[in-house]
């Protein structure tokens, strides 16, 4: 009885190998990201990460706009300005 189970298992494994080798390959379609090649990125002055204008947190200092990756970086920048002005 054990021999029949082992032969059945071996036949099944062989069948799956043959099927996998002969089956047509499906190529996964890569999602196309819609990106504007002219999209401008800005470097965060605190951590150095580049962010797009849409995703950036904008802060102003002396009339200049500064772009940050997060509110944490904006707050750190403000703390640095406070330490420099004291």
CORCOR-V670364 format. One line per field, one symbol per residue. ss: DSSP state (@ for helix, = for strand, . for the rest). phi: phi as a letter, one per 40 degrees, with the letter a starting at -180 (. if undefined). burial: # if it has 9 or more other C-alpha atoms within 8 Angstrom, else .. A space follows every 10 residues. Layout:
ss: ???
phi: ???
burial: ???
This chain:
ss: .@@@@@@@@@ @@@@@@@@@@ @@........ .......... ===......= ==....==== =..=====.. @@@@@@@@@@ @@@@@.
phi: .ccccccccc cccccccccc cccccccccc ccccbccccc bbccccbgcc bccccccbbb afgccbbbca cccccccccc cccccc
burial: .......... .......... .......... .......... .#####...# ###..##.#. .....####. ..##.##... ......
